[in-house]
Each structure stands twice: as structure tokens, then as C-alpha cells.
Amino acid sequence: MIYIQEQNPFADETLVVEEDENSIWVYRVDSEKKIVQDVLFCSTGKLVENSADIKEASITGQAPPLLRSFANELYIQKGLTEDDISINWLSVDEVEVCLKSQPFVKLSMATNETFSRAVNKDGPFGKAWK
């Protein structure tokens, strides 16, 4: 299971990349250990058809899997390791998380927006990053 944690060099917060049985998510965590921003990174293989399936995952304490209607061809990434993922702090207000050296998600602290290459439209999983 992937778990990466890196301190923001510009502010008192941490970025966490975490895998569960369905997906990999990126979380920005403040100094009090509260999640202040999150974005879907990718799936490890499971998509769901409706929000009832997402509710079921939340009951077990897992991050929500992606609804099929939001998924694109980059969504499923199998066999990833921590070595495939890197964090690139662009500024005090922006960070990218890269997959195999290519920017894959971006978090903007200034605008509180998140972008993911794994989604095909804007929604609760982040904005589509094209």
C-alpha cells in the first residue's frame, strides 16, 4: 500500500498520498492534522456506478471510489509503487503530484481548487485537468 507524506517547505502543513483498496487520494493536512483539501489521484481498479456505492465505502472508513461517469482513460493505474509518485512544490500556494514524472494532480491553496488528470469532468473528485 502506498503512503507518502511530505512537509510543505513554504508552510506549516503536510501533503499525504495514500492508497486504500479502491483508489489513491492526495490530502493536504494542516498543522492540527485536519484535512483541508483533497483530490482523487487514481484508482487501483474499482469504479462504482452510483452514489450508494460511495456511501458503502465511507461506512467502512475508506476514501470514496470514483463514479464511472467521472472516469477517463487515465483513471485506472494498476501496480503503482511509491517510486512511481513524486511531489513537486511549485510555490507557497501550489503543489503537483506526479505519476512517473508527469504532473497528474494539482492543488491550488490560493484558490482552494484541485485538479486531476484521472477525471473527465469537474465534480466532487476534483476538476478535470486537461
Buried (B, 14 or more C-beta within 10 A) or exposed (E): EBEBEBEBEBBEBBBBBBBBEBBBBBBBBEEEEEEEBBBBBBBBBEBBEEEEBBEEBEEEEBBBBBBEEBBBEBBBBEEBEEEBBBBEBEEEEBBBBBBEEEBBBBBBBEEEBBBBBBBBEBBEBBBBBE
